[in-house]
Amino acid sequence: MKQQHDFTNGNIVKQIWTFSLPIMLTNLLQVSYQFIDSLWVGNLLGATALGAIAVSGTVIFTILSFIIGINNATLTILSQQKGKQNEAGLKNYINAFVVVLTAMSALLGVVGFILSEEILKWLSTPPAMIPEATAYLQINFIGILFLFGYNFISTVLRALGDSKTPIRYVMIAVILNAVLDPLFLYVFDMGIEGAAYATILSQGISFIYGVFDTIKRGLIPFIFPKLPTADEVATIMKLGLPSGLQMTVISAGVMAIMSVVNSFGSDVVAGFGAAQRLDSVIMLPAMALGTAVNSMAGQNIGANKWSRVHDIAKYGVLFNLFIMVMISTTVFFCAEMAVRLFIKEQDALLFGKEYLRIIAFFYPFLGINFILNGIVRAAGAMFQVLILNIISFWILRYPLSYFCSLWLGDKGIAVGMGVSFVISSVIAFGYYKFGIWNKIELNLQE
């Protein structure tokens, strides 16, 4: 238990830094699954196969988003229980989350597998990409429980103040993936399906190891599985359903933007796919800070220490601005070299480079959303954050990307998205400053 931290006391600046750094590293390792897949697929199988992975990855995130959103509610519930020092409540809610999320992930895995091809057609995926994208998508749905499982273990550990242990589990999966990818793709010549099998096998082994390790070392207060009480399920659904819908709104918005990208043809799809792989790395610090402040604020809300909650928000935003401005500058000057890691086709490369250079200096504004939404989410304001995300994606990001693309061509995709980042960060700050999120009472059951 020595790696678990009490955030209700101590130096906030130091705690944000030391707690968020392992989360950044863990997230970087997780992103490297797709990063490694993309490097091998892009270089061995070409731009069409890379585009198929980009489209499939968007769908996977969308189908998983509801479960991931409910999983995010664990940070709020468990961190508040940690702040209250309620050991019985921790054990019972961990059990309840395990039962509810396992059932939901299994159901969505089956539905996603059956509907894979139809979803891709609905997205206006270029016909040449559909067979490979469908195969990649269906194999990933087979392993959906593994993806959910080790992410859930990591979330619980972070709620308890431990951001270091998850690195071990993700590292195992990444190493396995790095070995299996070239084996399946190059040696066994399994094509795009080989990349998918490498990913789910790696995640499965990591998940199984994580379960045994946390039980053996007593890192998580598990109890023998039992059906959760009606009150526990009601609390999870009260927070989890809006949180799940938040993720659904986000991922559906990403899918909508993908349909705009698809309308420009295979070269733009491939270039966007390469840029999105880089996007996912670029945003890691802001995402990690959002997760860190969620857990830290949750513990302090549970302990009723509101002055520390506001200090956590302030320093979280400052850390985000400092880190993201440096990253944005680097991205602007290194865009072409970075995109070239994934694709060599000239038209696709040109789009990816221009997209990154346009959107680079908008990243800090998107980071502000991660931080402030993490703070208000820690209080249980899931429905309010849902509304903020609806505004961000469906009133701002998708319409602006669509209309700017009509006006400026494919360059308009980045312009529209960047402007939406700025406006949504202003709205998020307005709600944090003047909203009533700090009046919410969860009334958690023991």
N, C-alpha and C positions, 0 to 999 in steps of 0.2 A: 504493500500500500504506500510505500515511500514516494512513489512518483505521482501520487494524487495530491492535489493542492487545494487549500482553502483560500478562496479569493476574497473573503469578507474582511481580511486584514492584510496589511503589507503595502509595498510600493507598487502602485498601479502601472506605472510606465514599465518597470522591470517585469511585472507579471504579464503584461500584454506581449512584450517582446519574447520572453522565454516560453510562453505558452503557445504563441502563434507560429513561431519558427518551426517546431516539429510538425505542426499542421500543414504549413507550406510545403515542407519536405514530403510529407505523406501524400498530399494532393499532387505534387509534382510526380511522384512515383506512380500514382494512379493514372494520371494523364499519359504517362509514358507507355501504358498499354496500347492506346490508340496511336501514339507517336511512333512506336516501334512497328506496329502493324502498317502504318502509313508509309514509313520509310521502305519497308520490304515490298509492300504491294506496289507503291508508286514506281519504284526502281525496277522491279522484276516483271510486273504485270501491266504497267502503263497508266495513263491518265484516266481511262474509262473505269478501270477497276478501283482507282483511288476515289473517283467520284461516286462509285457505288457504295464504298465504305462511308463516305461523307453523308450521303442520303440516308443510309441505313442507321448510322450513328444518331442522326436526328430523330428517327422513328423510335429507336431503342430508348433514347432519353425521354421521349414523349410518353411511351407506354409505361416506363418505370416511374415516371415523375410523380404519380399519385402516391405510390408506396414511399418514394424518397421523401415526399412532403410530409407524410405521416411520421416517417422516421425522424424528420427534423423536429417534430413535437417532443421527441424524447429529450432533446437538449433543454427545453423549457421545463417540462415536468420533473425530470430527474435532477437537474441543477437546482431547481427550487427546493426539492426534497433534501438535497445535499446541504443547501444553505440553512434549512431548518433542522439539520442533523436528525432526520427521520429515517432510521435504518429500516424499519418495517415497511414504510411507504416505498422506499427504494426497491426492496425485494419484490413487493407485490406488483408495482408498476412495470418493472423489468419483465416479470413473467407475463403480464398482460400484453405488453408490446410484442414479445416473442410469439405468442399465440395468434394475435390479430394480424401481424405483418407476415407471418409465414403463410397463413391462409390466403391473404390477399395477393402475395407474390406468386403463389402457385396458380391462382385463378387467372391473373393477368398474363402469366407465362403461356398458358394454354390458349387463351384468346389471341394473344399476339402472334403465336406460331401459326394459327389457322388463317389469320387475316393479313399476313405479311405482304403478299403480292398485291392484294386489293388496296392496301394503304399506300404502297409505292405508286400505284397507278393514279390514285386520288391526288397524290402530290405532283402529278405531271412529270414524273421522273422520265428522263430520256429513255426511249424503248431499248436502246442498246445496253443500258445499265441494269434493267429490271431483273434478268436471270441471276446475275452475280449478286445484286443487292438483296434479292429474296433469299438466296442461299445463306448469305452472311447473316441476315436478320434472323432467320429461323433457328440457326445454330445458337445464336446468342440468347434467344428466348428459352432454349433448352437449359441453359445455365443461369437463368435469372435468379434462382434461389441462392446460388453461390455469391453472386454480385451483391444481393441484398444482405446476405449473412455477414460477410466480413465488414461491410460498411456499417451495419448495425452495431457490431461489437466495437468498432472504432468510435461511433457516436456515443455509446454508453460510457466508454472510458473517458472521453472528453468531458461529458457532463459531470463526471466525478473528479475532474481536474487532472487527468492523465492524458497528455497529448504525445508522449514519447513511445509508449508501447505499441500503438497502431503502426508505427514505422516498420517494426519487425515483420508484421503480417503482410503488409503491402510489399515490402522488400522481397519476401519469399516469392510472391506472385509475379513480381516484375522480373526477377532472375529466371524463373521458370519460363515466363513468356518469351524472354530474350533468347532462350535456348530452343524452345519449341517452334517459334516462328520460322527461323531458317530451316529447321528440320522438316517441318510439314510443307513449307512453301517451295523450298529449293530441292532438298534431298528426295522427299516423297512426291513432289510435284502435284500437290493437292489443290493448287490455285487459291482463290479467295476463301474457300472453305477451310483451308489449312490455317489461315490467320484466325478465323473464328474459333476453331477447335483449340488452338493454342491458348487463346484468351480464357475460355471457360474452364479448361483443365487447370490452368494456373490459378484462377480464382477459387476453384473448388478445393484444391489442395491447401491453399492459404486459409480458407474458411475453416476447414476441418482442424488444421493446426491451431488456429485462433481459439476455437471452442475448447480444445483440450488444454491449451496453455492458460487461458483465463480461469478455468475450473481448478487446474492443478495449483496455480499460484494464488488463488483466492482474490483475483483482481476485481471481479464483479460479484456482487452478492446474489448469485443465482439461487433459486429454490427448485425443488422437484416440480416439473411442469404440472400445472393444474388449470382448469378453466377459470378465467378471470371473473370477478364479480361484475354485476350490472353497472355499479357506480364507476368502476375502473374503466370499463369499455365506454361508458358515456363520456367520461373525462377525456379519454383518448380521442374519441370521435369529435367531441366539441372543439378540441384543438387541432386534431389531425385532419379532419375533413377540409376545413378552410386552408390549412397548410398544404394538404395534398392538392387542392384546387389551385393554390398559388403556383406550385410547380407545373401543374397542367397548363395553366394560363401562360407561363413562361415558355414551356416547351412547345405548346401549340403555336405561340407567337413565333418561335424559331422555325417551326415547320412552315408557317405562312410566309416568312421571309425567304425560306428555302424555295418556295414555289415561285417567288419573284426571281430568284437566282436561276432556277431551272428554265425560266422563260427565255434566257439569253443563250442557252445552248451548252454543249458539253465542255467547251473550253472555260467558260465562266464558272460552271459547276466545279470543275477540277481545280481552278485557281482559288475559288472560294473555299473548297475543301481543304486545300493546303493552308490558306490563311486562317481558317477556323482552328486547325491543329495548333497553330502558333497562338491564336487568341486564347485558347484554353490554357496555355502555359503563362501567357502574359497576365491573365486575370487571377492567377493563383494567390499572389500576396493579398489582394483585396478580399478574395473569397475566404482565405485562411483567417484574416482579421475579423471578418464577419462572423465566422464560426466561433472564434475565440471570445469576442465580446458578447456573443449570445450566451455562452456558458458562464462567463465571468459575471455578466449582469444578472443572469438567472439566480446564481448563488446569492448575490447581494440583495436581490428583490425578495428571495426567500427569507433572508436575515433582516429585511426591512431597513437596509442601508442605502437610501436613495441618493445621497450626495456622492457616494462612490459610483453609483450607476451612471450619473451624469458625467463624472470625471472619466469613466471608462469610454463613454461616447466621444468626449472631446479628444482624448489622446488617440483613440482608434482612428478618427478622421484625420488627425495630424500625421499619424504614421502612414496612413493610406496615401495622402497627398505627397509626402516625401518620397515614398518608394515608387509610386506609380509615375511620377514625373520623370524620375531617372529611367525607368523602364521604357516609357514612351519615347524619350529622346533616343535611346538605343535602337528601338524598333524602327524609328524613322530613318535612321542612317544605315541600318542593316537589313532592310526589308527584302531587297532582291536576293541577297545571299541566303537569307532564311528560307524564303519560298523555294529557292533552287534546291534545297535539301530534299524536297518532295517531288518536284516535277521539273521536266526539262522542256516540255512543249512551249514554244515561244508565246503564243497567245494566252495560254493559261497562266504562264509565269508573269506576263505583263499585267494581267488583271489582279493577280494576288499581290504583286508589289504595290500597285496603285491603291488597292483597297487598304493595305496596312498603313501606308504613308498618310492617307487621308484621315483614318480613324485613330491614329496613334495618340494624339493629344486630347482625345475625348475620354480615354480610359480612366483618368482620375475621377471624372464625374460619375462614371458607373460604379467606381469603388465606393463613393460616398453612399450610394444606395445600399450596397452590401452592409456597410457598417451600421447605418441608422436603422435599416430594417432588422438587423440582428438584435439591436437593443430593444426595439419595441416588441419584437417577437418573443424575447425573453420574458416579457411581462404577460404573455398569453394573448397579445393582440393579433391573432392569426387572421381574423376576418378583415381587420383594417389593412394589414399588409397585402391581403388578397386584392382589395380594392386598389391599393397603390400599384400592384403589378398589372392589374387590368388596364389602368390608366397608362402605365409605362409601355406596355407592349401593344395593346389594341387601339388605344387612342393616339399614341405617339409613335412608337417604333415602326410597326408594320405600315400604317398609312404614310408616314414620312418617307420610309424606304421605297414604297411603291410609287408615290407621286414624284419623288426626286429622281427615280429611275426613268420615269416617263419624260422628265424634263432634261436630265443630264446623261441619260443612257446608263450603262453599267456602273459608272462612277457614282451615280446617285444613290446606289445601295449603301455605300459607306457614309456618304454625306447625311442621308436621312437617319441612319442609325446613330451617328455621332451627335446630331442635334437633339435627338430624343434622349440621349444620355444626360445632356445638360439640363433639359427641362425637367426630366423625372427626378434628378438630384435636388432641384429647387423644391419640388413638391414634397419629396421625402423629408427634407429639412423642415419645411413648413409644418408637416404633421408631427414630427418629433418635437418641435418647439411649442406648438399650440394645441396638439391633440390631447385626448383624455386616456391615452394608453396606460398611463401610470395609475389609473383608478381601478384597473381590472383586478378582480379577486377570483382565483381559481378554485378555492375550497377543496384542495386535494384530500382524497380519502387515505386513511392509513390501512 
